[in-house]
């Protein structure tokens, strides 16, 4: 009988844990938005739960203040 050990991958966050996510930092927020303007899910962004919540809040604030568009328009 073969036994396998449960290997847990440690999630490496692209943002340092002590870095604040601010709604004014548009370049940082754009890295976590897809081409349609949707917020990327956590399994794609590799953020922690707390960072993902802060990111979603910051993106929503930036959208309301018109710093980010709600939907990116496709100009053909």
N, C-alpha and C positions, 0 to 999 in steps of 0.2 A: 504494500500500500504506500502510495506516494503522498507525503504531506507537504503543504505549501505554507510558508509563513506569510502573514498579511503584511504587505509592504505598503506603507502610507507615504505618498509623495508629499513633500513639503511644498506648499504653494509659495512661489516667489512673486511678490507684488511688484508691478512696474513703478509704483509710487512708494517712496519710503514711508514707513509707518508714522513718523512724526511730521510729515509734510501735510500742510493744510490744503484742502481742496476748496478753492475760492471761485465764486461765480464770475469774477472779473477776469480770470485767467482763461481766455477763450481758446488759446492754442492747446492747452492741456485738455479742455473739455472736448474739443474737436477730435481728439485721438480716440475717444470713447463713444463716438457717434458714427453710425454706418452711413453709407452714401444716400440713404433716404431720410436721414435725420433722426433715426430711432436710436435710443440708448442701447448699447450692446449689453447682453446678459453677462452675468458674473463668470460663467465658465469660459467665456471668450476674453474677458478683460483681465482675469487672474487677480482680481482685487479681493480684499477681505470683505466680510459682510458689512462691517461698519463703514469701510471706505466706499463700498457700492452704494450704500444708503446716502452718504454725504455727496457722492458724485451725482446721483439722481436728483437730489435736492438742488444742487448747484446748477445743473443743466436746466431744470425747470425754472429756477429763478432767472437765469440768463435769458431764457425764452420769453418770460413775462416782461423783462426789461428791454426786450428787443435787441439783445446782444447776440443771440443765436436765433435762427429761423425755426419755426415749428416744423415745417416741411421744406426740404431742399427742392427747388424747382429744377426740372430737367429742361434745359434749353437746347433744342435740336436745330 
